[in-house]
Amino acid sequence: MVVRHIGRSPERADLIYSYRPLSELSGIITTAKRLGAHTIWTQSGLSAAGVNDPKGCWVAEAELRLARNFVESAGLRYITGPYIGGVVQK
């Protein structure tokens, strides 16, 4: 993965990838809509055992259901796994 610092936010995005707490979804949705994104992809940083894992995507079922409903009610697609880095490398 290559990160390019361009000194400003993008004008448009198709996907918003977030490694932030789900409690911040409201702001993430606002950003996604402003940039014209259709999908939000979040990563929890936790394994199924609840252990910190930089590639972890586990979220408790009730919390996941609330997050999915929130994002989808805003008209966006919601993805939580697999780990985005693994998908990009394929």
N, C-alpha and C positions, 0 to 999 in steps of 0.2 A: 504494500500500500504506500502511496506517495501522498504526502501532505504538502500542499502549496499554500503559503501564506500570501494572500494578495492584498491585504490591508483593508478589505471591505467584505461585507456579506455578499453572497451570490444574489443575482437578480432573479434567478429561477432555480428550482430543484424538482426532480421527479420523486425523490425519496428522502426522508429525514431519518437518519440513524441517530438514536439517542442512547447514551450510556448514563442516564440520569434516573433518579428515583421516580417511580410512577406518580408520586404526588405532584410532580412538575408537568404532568401531561397537558394541562390547560394551556400553558405557555408554549409547549411544543406543538400543539394543535394550531395555535394562533400563528406560529412561525411557518408551519407547513402550509397553511392556507394562504398566507401572504406570499409565499414563494411558488405557489401553484403546484405543490407536491400532492400526490395522490396516495402515498403510502408512508406510514410511520413504522419503523422497525426499532424495537427496544431490546435492550439486553440488561439483565439484572446484575450480572457479575456474581451469581450464586450457582452452586451445583445443586443437584437434587437432594443432597445431604444437608443443604443449608450452609455449606462452607464457601468462603470467598474463592472465586475462580474467575480469572479475567475473561475466560471464554464461556462462562456459565450463563445459561438462559432460563434457569428455573424460576418460576413465580408460583406462589400458592394459588390454587385453583380459584378460590373466591376473589382474590385480588386480580387475577388474570381476567376473569369474567367481567368484573367492573371496568377494568381498563379497556378491554375490547369493546364493550358496549359504549363507553365514552367516546372512543376514537371513531367507531363505526357510526355513531349517531351524528358525528360531525361530517359524515360523508367521505371518510377516508378508510383505506385498507389498513389492517393492523397485523404485523408480523412480530413474533417474539423469538423465534428460533427457526433454524439452527443458527449457530454462531456465524455472524456475517463474514468474518475473516476466512472461515472455512469455505464459504460459498464463493467468495471472490477468487480464491486460489484455484478453483476447479477450472 
